């Protein structure tokens, strides 16, 4: 069974980390920035563990310094994503990387990304929306400017707010102010939780931040009551199996809980997280899930439908995507 041509919907993708390594190398060379140490002999990103991955990630983003850089990044990343049949994706973007949390500067970066996004949709047929994220390890006070940037630019393209970064720093409730601000601006909400933290982190995130989606969320499997709650409430998990395997959040594909969560009635979706870093694509994710759990075309159609229902985009966009999925079927 081949999944390369199957249309796919992806909800959990970090904007900067979707940059092809060749693009980052070229940009760094143009700016005379030496980041050669973050690549292996084949030119791919190279890291030893999760801590080193964060260092490599930060080094790669040094080449991204202007709105024009982010316009080019957006186009290049979406071109690469579309090669795996992705017809719609949402990317996490942090104002901390785009003007340092200043609203005026952020608007310039966002306009540039929008330009690159619309060009990619024209050229590759991939629709794209952005989700502003604060960075958890920077603390609650630094999250507030990010939330303000999100609130000031909420609209058809920038549609959500969330939190990424080091999960074990602080507790979800520490960031409630920022999530409340974003919610009042009409933004949909998601948050990373349960990748490294336990089921209590997932439960606290849902309770204190009132999100409709959880990034990763795989450790919810350790609490039967929480799994039942997720299923009953319809909370959607943005699961990134390949990422979890590479970063050793799980011991291997066979040990990944995505199938158990789905069998228990939890709404799961599949994404790549940071695809060039983890040497994965959406096609590879589908193939690995098929090989490991026996999921077939019907299973992946159901995953697409779950992702479409949970997507942070307007009704017209969802209708257009639904037609593409139907036509492909």
Buried (B, 14 or more C-beta within 10 A) or exposed (E): EEBBEBBBBBBBBBBBBBBBBBBBBBBBEEBEBEBEEBBEEEEBBBBEEBEEBBEBBEBBBBBBEBBEBBBBBBBBBBBBBBBBBBBBBBBBBBBBBBBEBBBEBBBBBBBBBBBBBBBBBEEBEBBBBBBBBBBBEBBBEBBBBBBBBBBBBBEEBBBBBBBBBBBEEBBBBBBBBBBBBBBEBEBBBBBBBBBBBBBBBBBBBBEBBEBBBBBBBBBBBBBEEBBEBBBEEEBBBBBBBBBBBBBEBBEEBEEBBBBEBBEBEBBBBBBBBBBBBBEBBBBBBBBBBBEBBEBEEEBBBEBBBBBBBBBBBEEEBBEBBBEBBEEEE
